[in-house]
Amino acid sequence: MSLSTQESDEDSNYVLVARLDNARTMANILKAVHFKDTAIIFASQNGLKVTVEDAKCVQANAFLQASLFQEFVIREDQVTFKVNLTVLLDCLNIFGTSQVGGVMTALKLCYTGYGNPICLLLEENGVLTDCSLTTQDPEETLDFNFSSTNVINKIIMKSECLKEAFSELDMTSEVLQILMSPDKPHFRLSTFGSAGSSHSDFPKESDMMESFQCEKTQSNRYKISLLKPSVKALMLSSRISLRMDRRGFLSMQYMIKTDDGQVCFVEYFCAPDEMEEIDEDACS
């Protein structure tokens, strides 16, 4: 019996049941935040939020809304657990990462509750595999306190031009400087590597710009090592929203279209490289 028609009396024992006709949809979104081995999964009536953090300076959130799933049942207000993201992705890709001849891998995810493993049932061409992943107690995630009321500058643009710009970044530079301004050059990316400094400018009149809302000039530096993981999300996305708040904290929200035409979002938060700014001031 295929997962799409399978019903189980045991489903009532689970606090979370989620079913997808195409497991690759979930795998692709999770790959966009896979830069550490572990992730914290928050499940609510709205769907799943998968959070990955590093060095208390960067946080990535992948949002899989409930409507993305063919079935999504949760019997508590919120369910939270930590899993090994690397192992979870290995399970989702157990039948391979490519979709050959239109054949999809169906997925059913079940969770009994605190202290129990999550169970993944995967089916492709009548072959059924089940995986059990140990869960752990989740740690408290960072609160970047990124409020829209504190956002000074916001840009929405097509991802195409940023993909090219990020692929050409000088990786010998330790930082990426991002400038947003109501005046020219409007939006600039700068690196400072062994071969010297380089800049990529994006005027607000560009066809790639869909929205440009800048109140004042802001220029902040961010460690490239912290921004590098976000390139995975960038490469999957069709649009990106970049926001800076008064503290210089950066939000990058990527809009990603799934194989079946639905839309998911991945968001990265990154703190500015304060030490770099202090050094710069000290040298001036």
TORKOL-13925 format. One line per 10 residues: their letters; for each residue x, y, z of N, C-alpha, C. Coordinates in steps of 0.02 Angstrom, whole numbers. Layout:
N
A = X,Y,Z,X,Y,Z,X,Y,Z  ...
END
This chain:
284
MSLSTQESDE = 42,-60,0,0,0,0,44,62,0  29,111,-43,70,171,-47,55,218,12  103,262,26,94,308,82,37,356,69  22,370,5,-31,418,-11,-100,393,9  -107,327,15,-173,299,34,-171,264,101  -112,256,129,-105,218,190,-133,256,250  -176,224,286,-203,251,348,-186,202,404  -169,227,461,-150,183,516,-187,202,579  -210,151,615,-243,164,679,-195,195,728  -129,184,716,-79,210,762,-70,285,754
DSNYVLVARL = -96,315,700,-88,387,689,-114,428,748  -164,403,781,-193,439,838,-145,442,897  -94,399,896,-44,398,950,10,451,941  13,480,881,66,528,866,43,599,880  89,641,905,73,712,915,85,750,850  122,719,804,136,752,740,138,700,684  98,714,632,99,673,572,101,720,512  151,711,469,157,753,409,172,708,350  135,718,296,144,676,236,155,720,175  205,699,136,222,734,74,225,683,17
DNARTMANIL = 197,702,-40,202,658,-98,271,658,-128  310,711,-115,377,718,-143,426,738,-88  463,689,-63,511,702,-8,565,750,-29  577,755,-95,630,799,-120,615,872,-104  551,889,-100,531,957,-82,560,977,-14  552,933,35,577,946,102,654,944,103  683,896,67,755,889,66,788,952,37  761,979,-17,790,1038,-48,789,1099,-2  733,1108,34,728,1166,79,776,1157,138  782,1096,164,826,1085,221,900,1092,201
KAVHFKDTAI = 916,1074,139,985,1082,116,1006,1155,118  958,1200,110,973,1272,109,995,1298,177  984,1259,231,1006,1281,298,1054,1230,329  1079,1185,288,1123,1131,314,1196,1154,315  1214,1191,367,1283,1210,376,1310,1188,444  1268,1158,484,1289,1125,547,1252,1058,550  1278,1014,593,1250,946,595,1181,942,628  1167,987,674,1105,982,711,1058,1040,696  993,1026,704,942,1077,693,887,1068,744  853,1122,759,795,1120,803,733,1129,761
IFASQNGLKV = 685,1083,769,624,1085,730,566,1107,775  532,1159,753,472,1184,788,412,1167,744  365,1130,772,304,1113,735,245,1148,768  202,1179,727,141,1212,752,88,1203,699  30,1233,711,-24,1228,662,-4,1260,595  45,1305,597,67,1338,536,113,1295,493  143,1243,522,189,1200,486,253,1188,526  308,1179,490,372,1165,522,420,1224,512  456,1241,566,512,1288,561,574,1251,583  625,1251,540,687,1215,554,742,1267,564
TVEDAKCVQA = 772,1268,623,820,1321,642,890,1291,651  939,1324,620,1009,1305,626,1048,1367,645  1095,1360,693,1134,1418,717,1208,1402,718  1248,1455,719,1320,1447,723,1350,1507,759  1391,1493,808,1433,1543,841,1394,1602,871  1330,1592,884,1287,1645,912,1288,1709,870  1307,1702,806,1311,1760,762,1267,1753,701  1248,1692,685,1207,1681,625,1154,1628,641  1095,1640,613,1039,1593,622,1003,1586,556  988,1524,538,949,1510,477,884,1476,496
NAFLQASLFQ = 830,1497,464,764,1467,476,734,1446,409  715,1383,404,680,1358,345,607,1348,365  561,1375,326,490,1371,342,455,1325,292  424,1272,318,385,1226,277,313,1232,301  274,1273,267,206,1287,290,162,1225,284  111,1222,327,67,1163,330,35,1147,262  21,1199,223,-12,1189,158,33,1154,108  98,1151,122,145,1117,78,135,1041,81  109,1018,137,101,946,148,32,923,125  29,860,101,-36,831,83,-76,815,146
EFVIREDQVT = -41,803,201,-73,792,266,-28,822,320  -57,861,364,-19,890,419,-63,893,481  -48,850,530,-89,846,590,-44,856,651  -61,903,694,-25,913,756,-75,917,813  -62,881,866,-110,875,921,-89,914,983  -39,955,977,-18,1000,1031,-8,1069,1000  -7,1121,1043,2,1189,1018,69,1196,981  121,1168,1012,187,1169,981,226,1108,1002  262,1079,956,307,1022,968,377,1043,947  425,1033,992,494,1055,978,543,999,995
FKVNLTVLLD = 590,987,950,642,937,964,703,952,921  760,924,943,823,932,906,840,867,871  863,872,810,882,812,772,950,824,738  980,769,716,1039,774,675,1017,787,604  1030,847,579,1006,868,513,1040,828,458  1104,812,468,1140,773,417,1108,705,407  1091,672,462,1060,606,459,989,612,429  953,664,448,885,674,421,887,681,345  935,720,320,942,728,247,962,663,213  1005,625,246,1024,559,218,963,514,211
CLNIFGTSQV = 919,517,260,858,476,258,811,500,202  802,565,197,758,592,145,783,576,75  848,568,69,878,553,3,897,480,-4  866,437,35,886,366,37,876,332,-31  829,357,-71,818,328,-138,856,367,-192  899,414,-171,936,454,-219,911,526,-219  953,570,-245,936,641,-244,902,664,-308  906,625,-361,876,646,-425,809,612,-436  765,648,-470,698,623,-485,699,596,-556  704,530,-563,712,499,-629,644,478,-656
GGVMTALKLC = 630,499,-718,568,477,-751,505,499,-715  509,554,-678,450,579,-644,430,540,-582  471,491,-563,455,450,-503,473,490,-440  426,495,-395,437,533,-333,441,486,-273  477,509,-222,481,473,-159,431,503,-111  382,463,-90,332,487,-42,360,482,29  337,528,71,363,532,140,306,538,189  313,502,244,268,511,301,311,517,364  305,574,398,344,588,458,298,583,518  319,544,569,278,535,629,320,546,691
YTGYGNPICL = 289,576,742,325,589,805,277,577,863  297,533,908,254,514,965,255,565,1020  309,603,1026,313,654,1078,380,654,1113  386,694,1164,448,708,1199,486,644,1216  551,644,1199,594,588,1216,593,531,1167  547,533,1119,541,479,1070,575,498,1004  594,449,964,623,464,899,569,487,850  591,519,796,544,532,741,551,474,691  495,455,663,494,399,616,480,426,547  521,406,499,512,425,430,495,363,389
LLEENGVLTD = 438,364,355,420,310,309,427,338,238  468,306,198,478,328,129,461,273,80  427,292,27,405,242,-22,418,266,-93  447,223,-133,459,239,-203,449,175,-244  405,179,-294,392,121,-338,374,58,-298  336,67,-245,315,9,-206,365,-15,-154  425,13,-155,476,-6,-106,470,40,-45  461,9,13,449,47,75,509,42,121  531,99,146,587,101,194,566,143,253  585,121,313,571,163,372,636,178,408
CSLTTQDPEE = 641,239,432,700,263,469,677,291,536  718,280,586,703,307,652,761,351,674  746,414,689,797,462,709,789,482,782  843,477,819,842,497,889,832,572,894  790,594,941,781,665,954,815,683,1020  832,746,1028,864,771,1088,827,831,1115  842,849,1176,812,909,1204,838,970,1167  793,1014,1145,816,1073,1108,845,1125,1154  899,1158,1131,924,1215,1169,883,1277,1150  890,1328,1190,856,1390,1175,889,1423,1115
TLDFNFSSTN = 849,1443,1068,877,1474,1007,888,1549,1019  931,1578,978,946,1650,982,885,1691,964  876,1745,999,825,1793,982,860,1856,955  859,1864,890,893,1921,860,854,1985,868  793,1979,896,752,2038,909,748,2082,847  736,2049,790,735,2085,726,663,2107,713  648,2167,735,580,2194,729,574,2237,666  518,2230,631,508,2270,570,506,2345,585  487,2363,647,485,2434,665,555,2464,670  606,2421,679,675,2446,684,713,2441,618
VINKIIMKSE = 679,2416,566,712,2410,501,719,2479,469  779,2496,449,792,2561,418,792,2554,342  824,2501,317,831,2492,245,807,2423,224  771,2421,168,745,2358,143,747,2357,67  772,2303,40,776,2294,-33,747,2226,-51  705,2224,-103,682,2160,-130,706,2158,-203  741,2105,-220,768,2101,-288,767,2029,-313  773,2022,-378,778,1956,-408,845,1925,-389  845,1861,-377,906,1828,-351,960,1822,-404  940,1825,-467,986,1810,-522,1051,1850,-519
CLKEAFSELD = 1045,1916,-508,1106,1957,-509,1149,1945,-447  1117,1931,-390,1156,1917,-330,1192,1850,-334  1162,1802,-369,1196,1737,-378,1262,1748,-413  1261,1790,-465,1323,1805,-502,1372,1843,-458  1347,1891,-420,1392,1932,-378,1424,1889,-324  1385,1846,-292,1412,1804,-238,1461,1753,-265  1451,1729,-327,1496,1680,-355,1564,1711,-372  1565,1778,-378,1627,1813,-395,1659,1847,-335  1633,1835,-275,1662,1866,-216,1734,1843,-205  1776,1889,-182,1845,1873,-166,1846,1838,-98
MTSEVLQILM = 1855,1772,-100,1850,1734,-38,1913,1741,6  1963,1779,-18,2020,1793,26,2003,1850,74  1948,1883,61,1924,1936,106,1890,1904,166  1904,1930,225,1872,1902,285,1801,1928,294  1787,1986,264,1722,2017,274,1690,2037,208  1624,2041,210,1586,2070,155,1554,2133,182  1567,2189,150,1537,2252,170,1475,2265,127  1419,2278,161,1356,2291,126,1335,2363,140  1326,2399,86,1305,2469,91,1235,2475,61  1190,2507,98,1124,2525,73,1115,2600,84
SPDKPHFRLS = 1090,2634,32,1087,2707,37,1032,2734,-9  998,2787,12,951,2820,-34,987,2856,-91  1053,2865,-84,1093,2898,-135,1137,2846,-170  1164,2865,-228,1208,2820,-264,1268,2801,-220  1292,2738,-223,1274,2685,-271,1213,2643,-250  1174,2666,-200,1112,2633,-178,1125,2567,-142  1152,2518,-178,1165,2452,-148,1233,2427,-173  1279,2417,-127,1348,2398,-146,1373,2341,-103  1405,2292,-135,1440,2238,-100,1515,2248,-110  1553,2247,-56,1625,2259,-61,1664,2205,-23
TFGSAGSSHS = 1720,2185,-53,1766,2139,-19,1835,2170,-17  1877,2146,29,1944,2175,39,1993,2117,45  2012,2089,-12,2054,2029,-12,2127,2044,-26  2164,1991,-39,2236,1998,-50,2252,2036,-114  2205,2035,-162,2216,2070,-225,2191,2141,-223  2166,2163,-166,2139,2230,-160,2064,2229,-149  2034,2287,-151,1961,2291,-139,1923,2287,-205  1863,2260,-201,1820,2256,-260,1749,2273,-240  1710,2300,-287,1642,2321,-272,1594,2297,-326  1534,2281,-305,1479,2266,-352,1422,2313,-334
DFPKESDMME = 1402,2354,-382,1349,2404,-371,1284,2384,-405  1229,2401,-371,1162,2385,-397,1119,2448,-389  1111,2487,-442,1070,2548,-437,996,2531,-425  961,2575,-392,890,2562,-377,847,2560,-439  871,2589,-494,833,2589,-557,841,2523,-595  884,2479,-571,897,2416,-606,834,2374,-613  830,2338,-669,773,2293,-680,770,2238,-628  827,2225,-595,829,2172,-545,798,2194,-479  792,2260,-469,762,2286,-408,686,2285,-413  653,2255,-364,580,2254,-363,552,2302,-311
SFQCEKTQSN = 591,2315,-260,571,2363,-209,634,2392,-177  635,2459,-167,693,2492,-138,668,2543,-87  677,2527,-23,654,2571,31,713,2584,78  747,2638,67,806,2655,108,796,2723,139  799,2726,205,790,2788,242,855,2827,248  909,2791,260,973,2826,269,1030,2778,250  1089,2807,240,1146,2768,220,1170,2724,278  1178,2660,264,1205,2612,312,1259,2572,279  1314,2561,314,1368,2519,289,1394,2476,346  1387,2411,338,1409,2365,390,1449,2308,360
RYKISLLKPS = 1494,2281,401,1535,2224,379,1512,2160,414  1513,2105,376,1492,2040,402,1544,1989,382  1559,1943,428,1609,1892,413,1584,1848,355  1625,1841,304,1607,1800,247,1595,1728,267  1632,1705,318,1624,1635,341,1553,1623,368  1521,1676,394,1453,1669,421,1401,1676,365  1417,1715,314,1369,1725,259,1373,1669,208  1429,1635,204,1440,1584,153,1384,1531,150  1360,1506,208,1308,1455,205,1244,1479,171  1231,1545,174,1169,1570,144,1168,1565,68
VKALMLSSRI = 1227,1554,38,1230,1548,-35,1189,1488,-59  1184,1436,-18,1143,1377,-36,1071,1399,-47  1045,1440,-2,976,1465,-9,970,1512,-68  1021,1553,-78,1021,1601,-134,1015,1564,-200  1053,1510,-208,1054,1473,-271,986,1440,-287  947,1425,-235,882,1394,-245,826,1445,-255  840,1508,-239,788,1558,-234,776,1595,-300  717,1627,-304,701,1669,-361,700,1743,-342  687,1756,-277,687,1825,-252,719,1826,-183  745,1885,-166,776,1893,-100,758,1961,-72
SLRMDRRGFL = 743,1961,-8,731,2022,30,789,2032,78  821,2090,74,875,2108,120,853,2166,163  860,2158,229,841,2211,275,897,2223,325  906,2286,344,952,2305,398,914,2343,450  928,2327,514,896,2367,567,945,2418,593  924,2454,644,964,2510,671,1031,2486,699  1035,2423,720,1096,2396,750,1144,2370,697  1121,2368,634,1162,2340,582,1152,2265,572  1106,2235,609,1091,2165,599,1059,2156,530  1076,2101,498,1055,2088,429,1006,2030,427
SMQYMIKTDD = 951,2039,391,903,1986,376,903,1975,301  911,1912,281,907,1893,211,853,1839,204  799,1857,171,744,1810,163,739,1789,89  742,1723,79,743,1695,12,676,1662,-4  648,1679,-62,587,1647,-86,606,1590,-133  586,1529,-116,605,1470,-153,542,1435,-178  540,1422,-244,483,1386,-273,498,1312,-273  449,1272,-252,457,1200,-251,442,1171,-320  454,1106,-328,443,1073,-392,370,1078,-415  324,1081,-366,253,1084,-384,226,1155,-385
GQVCFVEYFC = 271,1204,-383,251,1274,-392,233,1311,-329  236,1277,-271,222,1313,-208,283,1353,-187  273,1397,-139,326,1442,-117,344,1428,-45  409,1423,-32,436,1417,36,485,1474,49  499,1486,112,545,1540,130,600,1514,175  660,1539,162,717,1526,205,745,1594,226  758,1602,290,782,1666,315,846,1658,354  894,1702,341,957,1704,377,961,1770,415  982,1766,478,998,1826,518,1073,1824,531  1105,1882,525,1177,1885,537,1194,1950,575
APDEMEEIDE = 1236,1942,627,1258,2000,665,1317,2033,629  1323,2099,634,1380,2133,602,1445,2116,637  1499,2124,601,1566,2110,628,1589,2171,667  1570,2174,730,1585,2233,770,1659,2244,780  1696,2189,786,1768,2195,797,1801,2229,737  1776,2213,678,1803,2245,617,1791,2320,618  1731,2339,640,1715,2411,642,1757,2447,694  1770,2414,751,1812,2444,803,1883,2455,777  1908,2403,743,1976,2409,716,1980,2466,665  1929,2472,624,1928,2524,573,1928,2594,605
DACS = 1888,2601,658,1885,2665,692,1953,2680,725  1984,2628,752,2047,2638,788,2102,2661,741  2096,2639,677,2148,2656,629,2137,2724,596  2077,2752,606,2062,2816,573,2087,2875,614
END
